[in-house]
C-alpha cells in the first residue's frame, strides 16, 4: 500500500509547525492549538512523568494492542476540531518490552504490534513513532533552574553510575541488536502493507548503557546501522534535535545523510546547553548546541516537508501540566523563523 504520508492530505504540505507531548485531545487543548495557527498534532500513548500524561487511563484502550474502531474515533475527534492527526508517538512499553529484551512471549507481542500497525493504517493514521529504550528515559532533575527561575530537565551521567539494574541483569550489545533486528524484520513488511511509517527516537540520554541495558541509538553510526538492517521507505527518524544535540553529533551532517533518503519524518525542535555527560535544557532563544534560524533554514533547504514541534520546553510562571505558556512562546518563535526564511 502507498505510504499514507504520500496521500493528498499530507503529500503537498510544506514544512510546518505542529504540537505533541500530550496524551488526551481534550476540547480546550485542541481549541488552543488551533487558535495558535497550528494544524498538525501527534499524541503520546505511554505513561511518562516527563510529559503531560497525568491521567487515569490512556485515550486508546488495550493492554497489548490498539483496535481499529478506537483509532478511527480518535482520528475523527482530531479532524472534527479541524486539525490533522500526523502521528501517534510511542506505544506503551508493555506492548513490546519482551521484544526489546528478547524474553519469552516476544512472538505473541510481535503479532499484536503487527495488528496495531495494520489497524493504524486502516484508520488513516500515517506515522507511529517509537523508541528502543527498555530502561526508560532518565533525568537527574526536572526542576533545574535557568533564566528567571524557569524549570527544565537536566542530566549528569555521574548520577547514574551507581544505579541498580532495571531488568535484573546486564544485557550485551549483541543481544540488543539481535532483538532489534527481530523487530524490524517482522514489523516493517507489515508497515509497508498498511502504509504506516515507523519513526525511531534516539535513546535519551544517549549513553552506552543505563541500568544494565545498552542504549543502541546513541550516535550517528548506530542509526546508520539500524536504518540499514531492513531497507524500507516506511522507516524513518523522529529527528529529536534535543537528543541528537546531547550526542554531540554534527546535526547538519545528519540532515545531509538522512534527508535525501527521505528518512526525516518529523522534528522535535528543542536544544540543550551541551552534549553528555552533563547538560540541561534551555529556552529556544538562548545560546545552545545549534542556532534555531540556521537549523530551520537547513531543514527547509534539504527539502524536508514534515511537522516541526516543540519538544521539551521550560516550565514558566503560570504554566499548567502541558506548559501551555512556554509552548505558545516556543511555537511563536518557530513560526516567526519559518515566516522569515
N, C-alpha and C positions, 0 to 999 in steps of 0.2 A: 504493500500500500504506500502511496505517496506520503511523504512526511507532512504532518499537519501544519508544520511551520511554513510549508510551501503553499498552503491553502490561501485563497484570496483574502481571507480575514487577516493574515499576517504577512504574506509574501512581499507586498509592495510598500510596507510601512518603513519609515526612516528610523534611524537611531532615536530613541525616545526615553523619557523618564518613566519610572514605574515605582511601585511600592510593594513591600513584603515585610517579613519579620513579624508576622502575626498569624493567629490561628483562626479566629472566628470572624466571619464577614458580617459584623453587626451593621444594622441600617445606618446608625450615626457615623460609623467609621467609613462606610462606603460613600456616604454623602460628603464627608470631609475630604476624602481622596478626590472625588470628582470636582469639588469646589476649588481644589488647588490646581486643577487643569491637568490631572493625570488620568490616563485611560487604561493602563495595564497594571495588573496585580498578580502576585503569587501568594499562596498560602502555605504556612509551615505546619506540617502534620505530625509533630512529635513533641514530647514534653521536654522542656529545657528551661532552666531557670535564668538563662541569659537573654531570652526574648519573651515577648508577651504571650505566654501560653498558660497563664494562671486561670484555668477553667476546670470545672469538674469533669468534663468529657470533651473528646475530640468532636468536631463537626462531622467527621466521617467515621461512622461506627465500624466495628470489626476488629477482632483480636489477632487475625492472621492475614486478612486481605480486605480490599475495598470492592464494593459491589457497584455494578453499572448504574442501578437506579439512584443510589446515593450520590455518585459522582455527577450524574446528569442534573439532579436537583441543585447541587452545589454550583455547577457552572451556570445554570439558568438563573440562580439568585444573583450572581455577579452580573450577568448580562442584563437582567431586569433593572439594575442600577446604572445601566449604560456604561459598563466597564467590560474589559476583556480579561478572561482568566488565562494568563500566559503559562502558568506552571503551578504544580504542587511541589513543594520543596521538602524532601526528607520523609520517608516512611517511618513509622515507629520502629525502634531498634528490634522489637520483638518479632517483626516481620522477617528479618533476615540476619539476626545475630548468630544463629547456628551456621549459616553460610559463611559469614565473615571469619568465624573461628574454626571452621571445619569440624563441627560437632555432629553427633548423631541427630537426625532429624533435618539435616540440611536439604535432603532430597525433597521432603514434603514442603519445606519453606520455599524452595525454588519454584515448585509448581504453583504455590499460592502467589508468589511475586509475578510469575508469568500471567496468571489470571488477572491480577491487579493492573498490570500494564495493558493487557488486552482490553479490560473494561475502561481504562482511561482513554484509549483510542476510540472505542465505541462512543464514549461520552463527549468526544471532541476536545479533550484537554491535551495540548500538544507536547508538554515538557514535564518530565519527572526529574527533579534534582535529587541527588543522593550523595551520601558521604560514606567513606570506608573507615569508620572510626569506632570500633567496638569498645574502646576505653573511654569514649566521650570527648567533649570539648572541655579543656581545663583552663582555669584562670587563677592567678594569685589573689586578685582583688577585683571586686565590681564597684568599688567606691573610691578608686584612686582620684585625687583632685587635680584638676587642671584649671584653666582660666576662669576666674570668678568663682571658684569652688564647684564648677560643674564636675559631675561624677562620671568616670569612664572605667573600662576594664583594663587590667594590666597583667603582665606575665613576667615572672623572674624564674627561669628554669631551675635555679638553685633551690627554690621552694619545693620542687618535686623530686629531689634526689632521694629522699627517704620515704617516698610514697609507697603504700602497700601494693601488692599485685591485685589488679582489678578482676582477674579471672583465674586465680589460684595457681598460676604457673607462668613461666616465661615462654613466649612463643618465638619461633625463629622467623627470620625474614623470608626464607624459602616457603615456610608454611603459609604465610600470609599472601605471598604471590601466587601460590598454588590455589588457595581459596579464592583469590580474586579472579584468576583465570577460569576457574569452575563457574563463577558467577557470570562473567561477561560472555563466555561461550554458550551458556544456557539462556541468557536473557536477551542478548542483542538480536538474535533472529526473530524473537517474538516482538521486540520493539519495532523492528522493520515491518513486520506483518501488520502491526497496529498503527503505524505512522507516528509513534511516540519517540521523542528524542530524550535520551538519558543524559544527564549532565552532572559531572563529578566535581565535588567541592574538595579543596585541599584539607589536609589534616591541620588542626588548629589547637595548640601551637604546632608548627612544623618542625618537630624534633625527631630524633631517631627512634625513641621509644617512650611510651607512657604507661605506667602500671604494668610493665612486663609485656606490652604489645607493641611490636614495630609499627611505626607510622609511615606507611608506604609513600603517601602523596605529600612529600615534604620538600621536593625540589623539581626543577625542570626535567632533569634526566629521568626521574621516575615517572613523571607524567608522560613523557615520550614513550616510555616502555609500556605503561598502562594503556595508552591510546592505540598502540600498535599491536596489542595482543589479538584483537579481532578488528579487522578493517570494516568500518561501518559509518555511513553518513549519519546514522541515528545515535551517535555517541559523541558528546562534546563536553565542554567545561562550564561549570559555574565559575566564571572568572572573578573570584573574590580578591579584589585588589588589596584588602587588608591582610589576608593570609599570604598572598604572594609577596607582599612587602615584608612580612615577617620572615620569609625565607631568605631575603636579601638578593633575590634574583633580579636580573635586568628585565623589567616589565615590558619594555619596548621590544626586546628580543622575543619574549613570549608571544606578543601580538604578531610579530613578523613570522614566527614559526607556525602558530596555530591559526592565525587569522585567514591566510589564503586557503587553508584546508576546510574552512567553514566550521571550525570547532568551538568558536566562542559563542555560546548560546545566549547567555545574559551576564550582566556585570553587577557585582556588589561594589558600590562606589564608596570606599572608606579608606582611611590611611592610618598609619601608626607613626610613632616617634622614631623608631629604629627597628632593625631586624632582631631576631633572637640572638643572644639568650635573654635579653631584657628589653621590654617595650611597653608602651601604653598607647591607647587610642587617643585621638585628638579631634578638634573641630576641623571641618573641611577647609576653612580659610587659614589654618595655622600651617607653618612650615612643617612638612612631613617627609615621608620617603619619596614621594613624587609630587609634581606640580599638577593640580587638577586641570588647569587650562590645557597644558601640553598633553596630558593623558587623554582628555576628551577629543582633542584635535587628532591625536594619533589613532584613536579608535575610529573616528569618522573617516579619516583618510584611508584606513585599512579596508573600508567597505562594510564595517560592522553595522548591522541594522536591527539589533535586538534591543532589549529592555535594559535600562541602567537604573538601579535602585539604590537608595541609601542602605548601607549595611548597618553595622552597629553605629549608634550616634551617642554623643554625650547626653547625660540627663541634666537638664537645666531647671531653673526655678519654675515651679508650677506645672511641671510635666506629669502626665499620667503614666500608666503602666507601659504604654506603647511609645512614650516620649514624643507626644504629638508636636509639641512646640519645636523641639530640636529637629524632628523630621521635616516639619514645614520649612524651617530655616535651611536645612540641607537640600531639599528638593528645589527650593527657590534659587539657591546658589548654582545647582546643576543646570536648571533651566536657563538661568542667565548666561552661563557659559555656552550652552547649546545655541542660544539665540545669537550670540556674538560670533561664533565660528561658522 
